[in-house]
Amino acid sequence: MLNCKRQTTLTSTKRNTCPPGGSDRCRSDRTKHGGAGLYFHVATDHVMIGAGIYAPEPRQLYQLRQHVAANLKRFRTIVDSPAFRRGFGEISGQRLKRVPKGFSADDPAAEYLKLRQFLAGTERPSDFATRPRFYSSLKRLFEYLAPFVRFLNESLTDGRMRPSLH
């Protein structure tokens, strides 16, 4: 899983920086939000499995939107793949009513550009976590989500270091 905070330090400018010889999962200009990642939690009544970016900073959100608009075909290939749709349905998150400033209202990616969050997830019953195949099922679902997370993080990297999910 992606966990940049554990391998970084906070500088006086409140930006995470990789330690000397640090992980390739970090990048020097990543802020406290750290980018997109994988997520799961187990509760008494359900198990939630998901991925995405929940609260991007304005600069990150703008970069995400630009990346989606410029790479719409590839983004749709990921989120419209049968395995992704079967497992997680459509991309969710808070949406604006209109396309944000700086983007055309008739942009083919307009519906995605309205997103303020880029999330994908599914819920399972609580006994999912106690089944013998829990780990393998969780791993399989994360493998379906990994291309989505990679795509989102591409827009947040500076090209020197790429986040890794392996």
CORCOR-V443571 format. One line per field, one symbol per residue. burial: # if it has 9 or more other ideal C-beta (glycine too) atoms within 8 Angstrom, else .. A space follows every 50 residues. Layout:
BEGIN
burial: ???
END
This chain:
BEGIN
burial: .#.#..##......####......####.##.########......#### ###..#...##########.##..#..##....##..#..#.#.....## ..#...#.##.###########...#.#.....#..##..##.###.### #######...#.#.#.
END
